[in-house]
């Protein structure tokens, strides 16, 4: 049995093409990121008005900022996968199906 060794570039291209056609997963990433950002904003604002201990208020705000950052990162990955990877897919896809 012969192994079919692919270069790193071929494997990366294949993975990016696979991600480009997963529209539902990419949209889910955008929505999860959006709602995580809203949750983080809620923590920052809620901590300001509902927590009386200064240390606890700052810790809640820090957690909120971290959640906002993670949410923005997820939304960005989903958005780039839906837009730029679609263009990449159209440019790099083969016209013929791969031979087995």
CNS distance restraints for C-alpha pairs under 8 A (distance, minus, plus):
assign (resid   6 and name CA) (resid  10 and name CA) 6.02 0.50 0.50
assign (resid   6 and name CA) (resid  11 and name CA) 6.42 0.50 0.50
assign (resid   7 and name CA) (resid  11 and name CA) 6.35 0.50 0.50
assign (resid   8 and name CA) (resid  12 and name CA) 6.03 0.50 0.50
assign (resid   9 and name CA) (resid  13 and name CA) 6.02 0.50 0.50
assign (resid  10 and name CA) (resid  14 and name CA) 6.13 0.50 0.50
assign (resid  11 and name CA) (resid  15 and name CA) 6.22 0.50 0.50
assign (resid  12 and name CA) (resid  16 and name CA) 6.14 0.50 0.50
assign (resid  13 and name CA) (resid  17 and name CA) 6.09 0.50 0.50
assign (resid  13 and name CA) (resid  92 and name CA) 7.95 0.50 0.50
assign (resid  14 and name CA) (resid  18 and name CA) 6.17 0.50 0.50
assign (resid  15 and name CA) (resid  19 and name CA) 6.24 0.50 0.50
assign (resid  16 and name CA) (resid  20 and name CA) 6.14 0.50 0.50
assign (resid  16 and name CA) (resid  85 and name CA) 6.77 0.50 0.50
assign (resid  16 and name CA) (resid  89 and name CA) 7.66 0.50 0.50
assign (resid  17 and name CA) (resid  21 and name CA) 6.73 0.50 0.50
assign (resid  17 and name CA) (resid  85 and name CA) 7.10 0.50 0.50
assign (resid  17 and name CA) (resid  86 and name CA) 7.94 0.50 0.50
assign (resid  17 and name CA) (resid  88 and name CA) 7.48 0.50 0.50
assign (resid  17 and name CA) (resid  89 and name CA) 5.27 0.50 0.50
assign (resid  17 and name CA) (resid  93 and name CA) 7.68 0.50 0.50
assign (resid  18 and name CA) (resid  22 and name CA) 6.85 0.50 0.50
assign (resid  19 and name CA) (resid  26 and name CA) 8.00 0.50 0.50
assign (resid  19 and name CA) (resid  81 and name CA) 6.76 0.50 0.50
assign (resid  19 and name CA) (resid  85 and name CA) 7.55 0.50 0.50
assign (resid  20 and name CA) (resid  81 and name CA) 5.73 0.50 0.50
assign (resid  20 and name CA) (resid  82 and name CA) 6.37 0.50 0.50
assign (resid  20 and name CA) (resid  85 and name CA) 5.03 0.50 0.50
assign (resid  20 and name CA) (resid  86 and name CA) 5.25 0.50 0.50
assign (resid  20 and name CA) (resid  89 and name CA) 6.48 0.50 0.50
assign (resid  21 and name CA) (resid  86 and name CA) 7.30 0.50 0.50
assign (resid  22 and name CA) (resid  26 and name CA) 6.24 0.50 0.50
assign (resid  23 and name CA) (resid  27 and name CA) 6.11 0.50 0.50
assign (resid  23 and name CA) (resid  82 and name CA) 6.54 0.50 0.50
assign (resid  24 and name CA) (resid  28 and name CA) 6.13 0.50 0.50
assign (resid  25 and name CA) (resid  29 and name CA) 6.31 0.50 0.50
assign (resid  25 and name CA) (resid  78 and name CA) 7.94 0.50 0.50
assign (resid  26 and name CA) (resid  30 and name CA) 6.47 0.50 0.50
assign (resid  26 and name CA) (resid  77 and name CA) 7.87 0.50 0.50
assign (resid  26 and name CA) (resid  78 and name CA) 4.52 0.50 0.50
assign (resid  26 and name CA) (resid  79 and name CA) 7.03 0.50 0.50
assign (resid  26 and name CA) (resid  81 and name CA) 6.26 0.50 0.50
assign (resid  26 and name CA) (resid  82 and name CA) 6.10 0.50 0.50
assign (resid  27 and name CA) (resid  31 and name CA) 6.28 0.50 0.50
assign (resid  27 and name CA) (resid  78 and name CA) 6.25 0.50 0.50
assign (resid  27 and name CA) (resid  79 and name CA) 7.65 0.50 0.50
assign (resid  27 and name CA) (resid  82 and name CA) 7.54 0.50 0.50
assign (resid  28 and name CA) (resid  32 and name CA) 5.97 0.50 0.50
assign (resid  28 and name CA) (resid  78 and name CA) 7.55 0.50 0.50
assign (resid  29 and name CA) (resid  33 and name CA) 5.98 0.50 0.50
assign (resid  29 and name CA) (resid  74 and name CA) 5.73 0.50 0.50
assign (resid  29 and name CA) (resid  75 and name CA) 5.74 0.50 0.50
assign (resid  29 and name CA) (resid  77 and name CA) 7.31 0.50 0.50
assign (resid  29 and name CA) (resid  78 and name CA) 4.94 0.50 0.50
assign (resid  30 and name CA) (resid  34 and name CA) 6.13 0.50 0.50
assign (resid  30 and name CA) (resid  74 and name CA) 6.41 0.50 0.50
assign (resid  30 and name CA) (resid  75 and name CA) 4.01 0.50 0.50
assign (resid  30 and name CA) (resid  76 and name CA) 7.11 0.50 0.50
assign (resid  30 and name CA) (resid  77 and name CA) 7.65 0.50 0.50
assign (resid  30 and name CA) (resid  78 and name CA) 4.99 0.50 0.50
assign (resid  30 and name CA) (resid  79 and name CA) 6.31 0.50 0.50
assign (resid  31 and name CA) (resid  35 and name CA) 6.21 0.50 0.50
assign (resid  31 and name CA) (resid  75 and name CA) 6.94 0.50 0.50
assign (resid  32 and name CA) (resid  36 and name CA) 6.02 0.50 0.50
assign (resid  32 and name CA) (resid  71 and name CA) 7.03 0.50 0.50
assign (resid  32 and name CA) (resid  74 and name CA) 7.28 0.50 0.50
assign (resid  32 and name CA) (resid  75 and name CA) 7.20 0.50 0.50
assign (resid  33 and name CA) (resid  37 and name CA) 6.12 0.50 0.50
assign (resid  33 and name CA) (resid  70 and name CA) 7.23 0.50 0.50
assign (resid  33 and name CA) (resid  71 and name CA) 3.79 0.50 0.50
assign (resid  33 and name CA) (resid  72 and name CA) 5.67 0.50 0.50
assign (resid  33 and name CA) (resid  73 and name CA) 7.10 0.50 0.50
assign (resid  33 and name CA) (resid  74 and name CA) 4.87 0.50 0.50
assign (resid  33 and name CA) (resid  75 and name CA) 4.47 0.50 0.50
assign (resid  34 and name CA) (resid  38 and name CA) 6.36 0.50 0.50
assign (resid  34 and name CA) (resid  71 and name CA) 6.11 0.50 0.50
assign (resid  34 and name CA) (resid  72 and name CA) 7.03 0.50 0.50
assign (resid  34 and name CA) (resid  75 and name CA) 6.32 0.50 0.50
assign (resid  35 and name CA) (resid  39 and name CA) 6.14 0.50 0.50
assign (resid  35 and name CA) (resid  71 and name CA) 7.33 0.50 0.50
assign (resid  36 and name CA) (resid  40 and name CA) 6.16 0.50 0.50
assign (resid  36 and name CA) (resid  67 and name CA) 6.29 0.50 0.50
assign (resid  36 and name CA) (resid  68 and name CA) 6.35 0.50 0.50
assign (resid  36 and name CA) (resid  70 and name CA) 7.56 0.50 0.50
assign (resid  36 and name CA) (resid  71 and name CA) 4.84 0.50 0.50
assign (resid  37 and name CA) (resid  41 and name CA) 6.18 0.50 0.50
assign (resid  37 and name CA) (resid  67 and name CA) 6.43 0.50 0.50
assign (resid  37 and name CA) (resid  68 and name CA) 4.27 0.50 0.50
assign (resid  37 and name CA) (resid  69 and name CA) 7.38 0.50 0.50
assign (resid  37 and name CA) (resid  70 and name CA) 7.76 0.50 0.50
assign (resid  37 and name CA) (resid  71 and name CA) 4.92 0.50 0.50
assign (resid  37 and name CA) (resid  72 and name CA) 6.47 0.50 0.50
assign (resid  38 and name CA) (resid  42 and name CA) 6.10 0.50 0.50
assign (resid  38 and name CA) (resid  68 and name CA) 7.41 0.50 0.50
assign (resid  39 and name CA) (resid  43 and name CA) 6.24 0.50 0.50
assign (resid  39 and name CA) (resid  64 and name CA) 7.38 0.50 0.50
assign (resid  39 and name CA) (resid  67 and name CA) 7.45 0.50 0.50
assign (resid  39 and name CA) (resid  68 and name CA) 7.56 0.50 0.50
assign (resid  40 and name CA) (resid  44 and name CA) 6.27 0.50 0.50
assign (resid  40 and name CA) (resid  63 and name CA) 7.41 0.50 0.50
assign (resid  40 and name CA) (resid  64 and name CA) 3.99 0.50 0.50
assign (resid  40 and name CA) (resid  65 and name CA) 6.07 0.50 0.50
assign (resid  40 and name CA) (resid  66 and name CA) 7.50 0.50 0.50
assign (resid  40 and name CA) (resid  67 and name CA) 5.09 0.50 0.50
assign (resid  40 and name CA) (resid  68 and name CA) 4.87 0.50 0.50
assign (resid  41 and name CA) (resid  45 and name CA) 6.12 0.50 0.50
assign (resid  41 and name CA) (resid  64 and name CA) 6.24 0.50 0.50
assign (resid  41 and name CA) (resid  65 and name CA) 7.52 0.50 0.50
assign (resid  41 and name CA) (resid  68 and name CA) 6.83 0.50 0.50
assign (resid  42 and name CA) (resid  46 and name CA) 5.59 0.50 0.50
assign (resid  42 and name CA) (resid  64 and name CA) 7.49 0.50 0.50
assign (resid  43 and name CA) (resid  47 and name CA) 5.63 0.50 0.50
assign (resid  43 and name CA) (resid  60 and name CA) 6.40 0.50 0.50
assign (resid  43 and name CA) (resid  61 and name CA) 6.32 0.50 0.50
assign (resid  43 and name CA) (resid  63 and name CA) 7.57 0.50 0.50
assign (resid  43 and name CA) (resid  64 and name CA) 5.03 0.50 0.50
assign (resid  44 and name CA) (resid  48 and name CA) 6.38 0.50 0.50
assign (resid  44 and name CA) (resid  60 and name CA) 6.60 0.50 0.50
assign (resid  44 and name CA) (resid  61 and name CA) 4.44 0.50 0.50
assign (resid  44 and name CA) (resid  62 and name CA) 7.69 0.50 0.50
assign (resid  44 and name CA) (resid  64 and name CA) 5.23 0.50 0.50
assign (resid  44 and name CA) (resid  65 and name CA) 7.11 0.50 0.50
assign (resid  45 and name CA) (resid  49 and name CA) 6.76 0.50 0.50
assign (resid  45 and name CA) (resid  61 and name CA) 7.80 0.50 0.50
assign (resid  46 and name CA) (resid  50 and name CA) 5.66 0.50 0.50
assign (resid  46 and name CA) (resid  51 and name CA) 7.67 0.50 0.50
assign (resid  47 and name CA) (resid  51 and name CA) 5.19 0.50 0.50
assign (resid  47 and name CA) (resid  57 and name CA) 5.32 0.50 0.50
assign (resid  47 and name CA) (resid  58 and name CA) 7.82 0.50 0.50
assign (resid  47 and name CA) (resid  60 and name CA) 5.79 0.50 0.50
assign (resid  47 and name CA) (resid  61 and name CA) 6.23 0.50 0.50
assign (resid  48 and name CA) (resid  57 and name CA) 6.25 0.50 0.50
assign (resid  48 and name CA) (resid  61 and name CA) 7.65 0.50 0.50
assign (resid  51 and name CA) (resid  56 and name CA) 6.80 0.50 0.50
assign (resid  51 and name CA) (resid  57 and name CA) 5.42 0.50 0.50
assign (resid  52 and name CA) (resid  56 and name CA) 7.67 0.50 0.50
assign (resid  52 and name CA) (resid  57 and name CA) 6.80 0.50 0.50
assign (resid  53 and name CA) (resid  57 and name CA) 6.03 0.50 0.50
assign (resid  54 and name CA) (resid  58 and name CA) 6.25 0.50 0.50
assign (resid  55 and name CA) (resid  59 and name CA) 6.24 0.50 0.50
assign (resid  56 and name CA) (resid  60 and name CA) 6.10 0.50 0.50
assign (resid  57 and name CA) (resid  61 and name CA) 6.19 0.50 0.50
assign (resid  58 and name CA) (resid  62 and name CA) 6.04 0.50 0.50
assign (resid  59 and name CA) (resid  63 and name CA) 6.17 0.50 0.50
assign (resid  60 and name CA) (resid  64 and name CA) 6.15 0.50 0.50
assign (resid  61 and name CA) (resid  65 and name CA) 6.18 0.50 0.50
assign (resid  62 and name CA) (resid  66 and name CA) 6.22 0.50 0.50
assign (resid  63 and name CA) (resid  67 and name CA) 6.19 0.50 0.50
assign (resid  64 and name CA) (resid  68 and name CA) 6.10 0.50 0.50
assign (resid  65 and name CA) (resid  69 and name CA) 6.19 0.50 0.50
assign (resid  66 and name CA) (resid  70 and name CA) 6.28 0.50 0.50
assign (resid  67 and name CA) (resid  71 and name CA) 6.01 0.50 0.50
assign (resid  68 and name CA) (resid  72 and name CA) 6.08 0.50 0.50
assign (resid  69 and name CA) (resid  73 and name CA) 6.16 0.50 0.50
assign (resid  70 and name CA) (resid  74 and name CA) 6.21 0.50 0.50
assign (resid  71 and name CA) (resid  75 and name CA) 6.14 0.50 0.50
assign (resid  72 and name CA) (resid  76 and name CA) 6.01 0.50 0.50
assign (resid  73 and name CA) (resid  77 and name CA) 6.20 0.50 0.50
assign (resid  74 and name CA) (resid  78 and name CA) 6.21 0.50 0.50
assign (resid  75 and name CA) (resid  79 and name CA) 6.03 0.50 0.50
assign (resid  76 and name CA) (resid  80 and name CA) 6.02 0.50 0.50
assign (resid  77 and name CA) (resid  81 and name CA) 6.01 0.50 0.50
assign (resid  78 and name CA) (resid  82 and name CA) 6.19 0.50 0.50
assign (resid  79 and name CA) (resid  83 and name CA) 6.15 0.50 0.50
assign (resid  80 and name CA) (resid  84 and name CA) 5.27 0.50 0.50
assign (resid  80 and name CA) (resid  85 and name CA) 6.55 0.50 0.50
assign (resid  81 and name CA) (resid  85 and name CA) 4.93 0.50 0.50
assign (resid  81 and name CA) (resid  86 and name CA) 7.04 0.50 0.50
assign (resid  82 and name CA) (resid  86 and name CA) 6.06 0.50 0.50
assign (resid  83 and name CA) (resid  87 and name CA) 6.71 0.50 0.50
assign (resid  84 and name CA) (resid  88 and name CA) 6.20 0.50 0.50
assign (resid  85 and name CA) (resid  89 and name CA) 5.88 0.50 0.50
assign (resid  86 and name CA) (resid  90 and name CA) 6.31 0.50 0.50
assign (resid  87 and name CA) (resid  91 and name CA) 6.28 0.50 0.50
assign (resid  88 and name CA) (resid  92 and name CA) 6.03 0.50 0.50
assign (resid  89 and name CA) (resid  93 and name CA) 5.61 0.50 0.50
assign (resid  94 and name CA) (resid  98 and name CA) 7.98 0.50 0.50
